[in-house]
Amino acid sequence: MSVAPEPLPGARLLFSLDPGQAYLNHGTVGVTPVPVQRAHQRLRDEVEANPQRFFTRGLHDRVAHARRHLAAFVGADPDGSALVPNTTFGIATVLRTLGLGTGDEVVTTDHGYGSVDYAVDATGAHRRVVPLGLTAGDDEIVAGIRAAVEPSRTRLVIVDLITSSTARLLPAARIAQALRETGVPLLVDGAHAPGSLALDVDALGADFFVGNLHKWAFAPRSTGLLVVAPGWRTRIRPVVVSWGQPDGFPGSVEEAGTLDYTAWLAAPTGLFTLRSLGVERVRVHNAALVRYGQQVVGDALGISELPDPGGPLPMRLAPLPGFGDVAAAVHLRERIADELRCVVAVSSWNGRLLLRLAAQVYNRPEEYDRLAEGLPHLLR
Ligand SMILES: Cc1ncc(COP(=O)(O)O)c(C=O)c1O
């Protein structure tokens, strides 16, 4: 039986969540701590005090400064990293860079993110999906992906580091190693990775990595990082071409006209907040709390084998009985929110309904207990 961890003193006060609900879904869009909200607002105030000055004096250097902090945090070379609004944008940049089209093939897995599948399909390339199942081991995953790659037609492999619907850590570094002899580039979708895992992005050995800082690294929303291996940097083709074009990567990707760049500038305050709590302490707390949550919910539903995430992740799954489509998943999620006052993620994955729990420092064991108590009745 897993034991719930002691709460981190004072941590809950750092957030402005509605106390009337149990917010058990930090993963989907993140929750921004109050000090980060304040830092972000101060930057917006600075913009409005003199917008021209903000945009024309020193913005470039301030963005580069923020980028250096964020890249260092995830173990990436700041000169090979560009700030982007989110993972979706970073992935679009990679797909455009590769100039994919009809006749090309992209290898993905059945644990991939839905909108990334749409983005690949929109290039005209064929998507070869490797089925991994819910409980595949690392050896099986690496072998399955390698077997699907055919250097004459595969132009790209996309693998999630932490999968969204299935809350699973995939062996990205081993996949990168297995692909090296093929020459086929690897894009690691690390949307959930910055902050939730001890990351050394450069050591993964991928050609491209994209991650969000606004999920587990406490940055304001619209803060993503695209990391590019040295051999690709001069070949990057920005999705939006603007004044940064003559500078080359990363400025050519970061400068996309008159945008709100304040989230990026406030993002280092997110790292400061995380560090002041203790990065490793937060990870250990979250992994232990979500394990407790998975156990109580699993016990309440009589699930005998709960999927293991493959590492100390802050998200875990409870596979629900029966099958359902996306509409059924959304309906159930909304009923859980309205009737149990618990915010969770529910997805339809290969026809199965998967409930995903997350844990963050603002959560308490009683919140998972409440979900566990109400869920069997609601599902009946
Ligand atoms: C695996 C994965 N990829 C991509 C995304 C898209 O992220 P964003 O909406 O921030 O672009 C998500 C979002 O949760 C995700 O989980």
Ligand as a Chemical Component Dictionary entry (heavy atoms), coordinates in Angstrom:
data_LIG
# 
_chem_comp.id                   LIG 
_chem_comp.type                 NON-POLYMER 
_chem_comp.pdbx_formal_charge   0 
_chem_comp.three_letter_code    LIG 
# 
loop_
_chem_comp_atom.comp_id 
_chem_comp_atom.atom_id 
_chem_comp_atom.alt_atom_id 
_chem_comp_atom.type_symbol 
_chem_comp_atom.charge 
_chem_comp_atom.model_Cartn_x 
_chem_comp_atom.model_Cartn_y 
_chem_comp_atom.model_Cartn_z 
_chem_comp_atom.pdbx_ordinal 
LIG C1 C1 C 0 2.578  15.008 -25.572 1  
LIG C2 C2 C 0 2.059  16.378 -25.918 2  
LIG N1 N1 N 0 2.411  16.951 -27.065 3  
LIG C3 C3 C 0 1.985  18.169 -27.411 4  
LIG C4 C4 C 0 1.144  18.888 -26.584 5  
LIG C5 C5 C 0 0.668  20.230 -27.030 6  
LIG O1 O1 O 0 1.109  21.217 -26.135 7  
LIG P1 P1 P 0 0.656  22.734 -26.368 8  
LIG O2 O2 O 0 -0.833 22.738 -26.395 9  
LIG O3 O3 O 0 1.205  23.475 -25.195 10 
LIG O4 O4 O 0 1.234  23.177 -27.641 11 
LIG C6 C6 C 0 0.730  18.331 -25.382 12 
LIG C7 C7 C 0 -0.175 19.049 -24.486 13 
LIG O5 O5 O 0 -0.548 18.619 -23.431 14 
LIG C8 C8 C 0 1.197  17.042 -25.036 15 
LIG O6 O6 O 0 0.827  16.441 -23.895 16 
# 
loop_
_chem_comp_bond.comp_id 
_chem_comp_bond.atom_id_1 
_chem_comp_bond.atom_id_2 
_chem_comp_bond.value_order 
_chem_comp_bond.pdbx_ordinal 
LIG C1 C2 SING 1  
LIG C2 N1 SING 2  
LIG C2 C8 DOUB 3  
LIG N1 C3 DOUB 4  
LIG C3 C4 SING 5  
LIG C4 C5 SING 6  
LIG C4 C6 DOUB 7  
LIG C5 O1 SING 8  
LIG O1 P1 SING 9  
LIG P1 O2 DOUB 10 
LIG P1 O3 SING 11 
LIG P1 O4 SING 12 
LIG C6 C7 SING 13 
LIG C6 C8 SING 14 
LIG C7 O5 DOUB 15 
LIG C8 O6 SING 16 
# 
